Amino acid sequence: MNGDRYDDGLYDHDLYEDDLSGEGDFGDEEFDAGMLEEELRQAAAVLDPVPAELQQIAVDAFALHDLDARVAELTFDSLVDALPVRGATDVPRMLTFRAGEVTVDIEVTAQGLMGQVLPPQPARIEILGGPRPGSPLTADDLGRFTGDVPPAGPFALRLNTGGDVVVTEWLRA
C-alpha cells in the first residue's frame, strides 16, 4: 500500500503528513491536560503501583514534619563529651537536648530509657523510630518519664508540652 493512489488523488503518505509534522490543530476542547494526567495516573496505578510499605513510609515521613515544632539541639552526649570510667561496662548513655527554655535530659540503657523535661511540666512524648509508629510516653507534673523498650536504630523524641511542640535531633541508639 506504500505509494498507492486513492480516488481523491492523494497518496497514502499524504494522509499522515500533518500528523507527523506536529502541525495538527488541537483546540482546547480536544486536548485536556487534566484528563490526560488523570488517565496517566490510573495507568501507573494499575501497571506500576506504589508498594504499600513505601506509601506508608511516605505518609509517616510527612506526619513527622511539624511546621510549628522547634528542633531541640543536642547539647550533651556521654559518648562524646563524658570521660570514660575504667572497668565500667554497660554504661548508660546520657543525652541532653535544648530548644529555647525547654531542656530534655535522657538516660538510655539496655532496659529502656528515662528522662525529665525541664522546667518541670507534664508532656506527651513520642519516641520516633522511622516508619514504625512512635511509642507514646507521658511525663508527670515533675517532667519525669520512662520507657520500658530501648530505642533500636535511629530515634528522636517529639514532645507536646501544652501548646508547644519540640522535636529532638535524630540519633542512633
C-alpha positions as CSV (number, residue, x, y, z in Angstrom):
1,M,0.0,0.0,0.0
2,N,3.1,2.2,0.2
3,G,2.7,4.8,-2.5
4,D,-0.8,3.7,-3.5
5,R,-3.1,6.4,-5.0
6,Y,-6.6,6.9,-3.7
7,D,-9.7,8.0,-5.7
8,D,-9.3,11.6,-4.4
9,G,-5.8,11.9,-5.9
10,L,-3.9,11.7,-2.6
11,Y,-1.2,9.1,-1.9
12,D,-1.3,7.3,1.5
13,H,1.8,9.1,2.7
14,D,-0.1,12.4,2.1
15,L,-2.7,11.3,4.6
16,Y,-0.3,11.2,7.5
17,E,1.9,14.1,6.7
18,D,0.2,16.6,9.0
19,D,0.2,14.2,11.9
20,L,3.9,13.5,11.7
21,S,4.9,17.2,11.3
22,G,3.2,18.2,14.6
23,E,1.3,20.9,12.9
24,G,-2.1,19.4,13.8
25,D,-4.7,21.8,15.0
26,F,-5.6,21.0,18.6
27,G,-8.2,23.1,20.2
28,D,-8.9,23.3,24.0
29,E,-11.9,21.0,23.6
30,E,-9.8,18.3,22.0
31,F,-6.8,18.4,24.5
32,D,-7.5,18.4,28.2
33,A,-4.2,18.2,30.2
34,G,-6.1,17.4,33.4
35,M,-7.8,14.5,31.9
36,L,-4.6,13.2,30.4
37,E,-2.9,13.5,33.7
38,E,-5.7,11.5,35.4
39,E,-5.5,8.8,32.7
40,L,-1.7,8.5,33.2
41,R,-2.2,8.3,37.0
42,Q,-4.7,5.5,36.6
43,A,-2.5,3.6,34.2
44,A,0.5,3.9,36.5
45,A,-1.6,2.7,39.5
46,V,-2.5,-0.4,37.5
47,L,0.7,-1.1,35.7
48,D,3.3,0.1,38.4
49,P,1.5,0.5,41.8
50,V,3.4,2.1,44.7
51,P,4.2,-0.7,47.2
52,A,2.0,-0.3,50.4
53,E,5.1,-0.2,52.7
54,L,6.7,2.6,50.7
55,Q,3.4,4.6,50.7
56,Q,3.2,4.2,54.5
57,I,6.8,5.4,54.9
58,A,6.0,8.4,52.8
59,V,2.9,9.2,54.9
60,D,4.8,8.7,58.1
61,A,7.6,10.9,56.9
62,F,5.1,13.7,56.2
63,A,3.5,13.1,59.6
64,L,6.9,13.7,61.2
65,H,7.1,17.1,59.6
66,D,5.8,19.6,62.1
67,L,5.9,23.1,60.8
68,D,5.4,24.6,64.2
69,A,7.8,22.3,66.0
70,R,11.0,23.6,67.4
71,V,14.1,21.4,66.9
72,A,15.9,20.6,70.2
73,E,19.7,20.7,69.7
74,L,21.9,18.0,71.2
75,T,24.0,19.8,73.8
76,F,25.5,16.8,75.7
77,D,26.1,13.2,74.6
78,S,28.0,11.0,77.1
79,L,29.5,9.0,74.2
80,V,31.3,12.2,73.0
81,D,31.5,14.6,76.0
82,A,32.0,12.4,79.1
83,L,35.2,10.9,80.4
84,P,35.3,7.1,80.2
85,V,35.4,5.3,83.5
86,R,37.9,2.4,83.7
87,G,36.3,-1.0,84.1
88,A,32.8,0.3,83.6
89,T,30.6,-1.9,81.3
90,D,27.1,-1.4,80.1
91,V,27.2,2.3,81.0
92,P,24.0,4.2,80.3
93,R,24.1,6.9,77.6
94,M,23.2,10.3,78.8
95,L,21.8,12.9,76.4
96,T,20.7,16.5,76.8
97,F,18.6,18.4,74.3
98,R,17.7,22.1,74.4
99,A,15.2,24.2,72.5
100,G,14.8,27.7,73.9
101,E,13.8,27.4,77.5
102,V,12.9,23.7,77.3
103,T,15.6,21.1,78.2
104,V,15.2,17.3,77.9
105,D,17.6,15.0,79.8
106,I,17.5,11.4,78.7
107,E,19.3,8.2,80.0
108,V,19.3,5.3,77.5
109,T,20.1,1.8,78.8
110,A,19.6,-1.7,77.6
111,Q,16.4,-1.8,79.7
112,G,14.8,1.3,78.2
113,L,15.0,5.0,78.7
114,M,14.1,7.5,81.3
115,G,14.2,11.3,81.3
116,Q,13.0,14.6,82.5
117,V,11.6,17.7,80.8
118,L,12.9,21.0,82.4
119,P,11.4,23.2,83.5
120,P,9.3,20.5,85.2
121,Q,5.9,20.2,83.4
122,P,3.6,17.5,82.1
123,A,4.1,16.5,78.5
124,R,3.1,13.9,75.9
125,I,6.3,12.3,74.5
126,E,6.5,10.1,71.4
127,I,9.6,8.0,70.6
128,L,10.1,8.2,66.8
129,G,11.8,5.4,65.1
130,G,11.5,5.7,61.3
131,P,8.5,4.1,59.6
132,R,7.2,2.4,62.8
133,P,4.5,4.2,64.8
134,G,6.0,6.1,67.7
135,S,5.8,4.8,71.3
136,P,3.8,7.2,73.4
137,L,5.0,8.2,76.9
138,T,3.7,10.7,79.4
139,A,5.7,13.0,81.6
140,D,4.3,13.6,85.1
141,D,4.0,17.0,86.8
142,L,7.7,16.9,87.6
143,G,8.5,16.3,83.9
144,R,9.7,12.7,84.5
145,F,9.1,9.9,82.0
146,T,10.2,6.3,81.5
147,G,10.0,3.8,78.6
148,D,10.5,0.1,79.0
149,V,11.7,-0.6,75.5
150,P,15.1,0.8,74.5
151,P,15.2,2.6,71.1
152,A,16.7,0.5,68.3
153,G,18.4,2.2,65.5
154,P,17.8,5.9,64.7
155,F,15.4,7.6,67.1
156,A,14.1,11.0,68.0
157,L,11.6,12.4,70.6
158,R,8.6,14.6,69.9
159,L,7.3,16.4,73.0
160,N,4.0,18.2,73.3
161,T,4.2,20.5,76.2
162,G,0.9,22.3,76.3
163,G,0.8,24.3,73.1
164,D,4.5,23.8,72.3
165,V,5.9,21.0,70.1
166,V,9.6,20.2,70.4
167,V,11.4,17.5,68.3
168,T,14.9,16.3,69.1
169,E,17.6,15.7,66.6
170,W,17.8,12.1,65.3
171,L,20.4,9.9,67.0
172,R,21.5,6.3,66.7
173,A,20.8,4.3,69.8
